[in-house]
Amino acid sequence: MLKDNLKILRKNKGLSQEELSIKLNVVRQTISKWESGLSVPDAEMLISISEVFDTPVSTILGENIEEKEKNDIKVISEKLEVINAQLSKKQNQKRKRLINFLIILDACLILLFILLVLLNSPYQAWDYSDPEWSIIGTLWHSFEWIFFKIAPIMAIVITSILGIFLIKRK
């Protein structure tokens, strides 16, 4: 029982017999004898061993200790599954936010288009003899011209490309 526990604890800690012997200030053959059951460590050495392995002496002497390799692989795979699920969830949320943003942007563009149509070009009724109104009128006219001529085409092209990209990516 002691010999098996020492071997399992050493392997779980990732130590070779040589490395453990250096930590305990004994020769490697002593570790080998303990693990093969040819000899046993004294009480002081058991305390040193328990400190190296962070395990109570009663556990080292008493119950069988299970190897962690099998359990570690399960734990790691479960943790990886959780991490993958979280990443997938974040990516889906990010994609949904982008799609919602594009829908809101399209709705705003449509509303602005309707508003400009309903306003019926108010810049034409402005008094252009005042220099400030002529600048504002020119800027408004430029904005309206760009919006009516270029924005609908660009909005359709951009949203189509982004929509195709998002659908293909899924």
Secondary structure as the mmCIF struct_conf table of DSSP 4:
data_model
#
loop_
_struct_conf.conf_type_id
_struct_conf.id
_struct_conf.beg_label_comp_id
_struct_conf.beg_label_asym_id
_struct_conf.beg_label_seq_id
_struct_conf.end_label_comp_id
_struct_conf.end_label_asym_id
_struct_conf.end_label_seq_id
HELX_RH_AL_P HELX_RH_AL_P1 LEU A 2 LYS A 13
TURN_TY1_P TURN_TY1_P1 GLY A 14 GLY A 14
HELX_RH_AL_P HELX_RH_AL_P2 GLN A 17 LEU A 24
TURN_TY1_P TURN_TY1_P2 ASN A 25 ASN A 25
BEND BEND1 VAL A 26 VAL A 26
HELX_RH_AL_P HELX_RH_AL_P3 ARG A 28 SER A 36
TURN_TY1_P TURN_TY1_P3 GLY A 37 GLY A 37
BEND BEND2 LEU A 38 LEU A 38
HELX_RH_AL_P HELX_RH_AL_P4 ALA A 43 PHE A 53
TURN_TY1_P TURN_TY1_P4 ASP A 54 ASP A 54
HELX_RH_AL_P HELX_RH_AL_P5 VAL A 57 LEU A 61
BEND BEND3 GLY A 62 GLU A 63
HELX_LH_PP_P HELX_LH_PP_P1 ASN A 64 GLU A 67
HELX_RH_AL_P HELX_RH_AL_P6 LYS A 68 LEU A 119
TURN_TY1_P TURN_TY1_P5 ASN A 120 ASN A 120
HELX_RH_3T_P HELX_RH_3T_P1 PRO A 122 ALA A 125
BEND BEND4 TRP A 126 TRP A 126
TURN_TY1_P TURN_TY1_P6 TYR A 128 SER A 129
BEND BEND5 ASP A 130 ASP A 130
HELX_RH_AL_P HELX_RH_AL_P7 PRO A 131 LYS A 149
TURN_TY1_P TURN_TY1_P7 ILE A 150 ILE A 150
HELX_RH_AL_P HELX_RH_AL_P8 ALA A 151 ARG A 169
#
